[in-house]
């Protein structure tokens, strides 16, 4: 009985869907059409699908040639979204894009998507909001907590301390 159970478990572990190159290509086209993806995400997805390196390279070339995959477009969409929704500063945006192996050129182009006035206005709003949230009597500790919060979100230190000196 135990032997039968072990062999059954062994069989189910090894059952994993395999894809032909055409099937994988169609699946990845849909994956890329659903939302913007970076090259690293797509390559990892293909590896999860257990595709061989030659097939991965062929599919990647196909996706780039047919405009399913565009690093610059991904970087722009990423920067716009994370800035608008999560209110990340440029340092955090750059760090996250580098983690996704985006080129320096694409990062620079993407950062130009952020309007300078909107950037400063967002920092101003975040600073005011955080100052109101921090319940600390000691002004030095309060300043430190607000600064840590803004720096963690990727705002440049000189801008953070300018705002803090303005409000505290």
Buried (B, 14 or more C-beta within 10 A) or exposed (E): EEEEEEEEEEEEEEEEEEBEBEEBBEBBBEBBEEEBBBBEBBBEBBEEBEBEEEBBEBBBEBBBEEEBBBBBBBBBBBBEEBBEEEBBBBBBBBEBBEEBEBBEEBBEBBBEBBEEEEBEEBBBEBBEEBBEEEEEEEEEEBBBBBBEBBBEBBBBEEBBBBBBEEEE
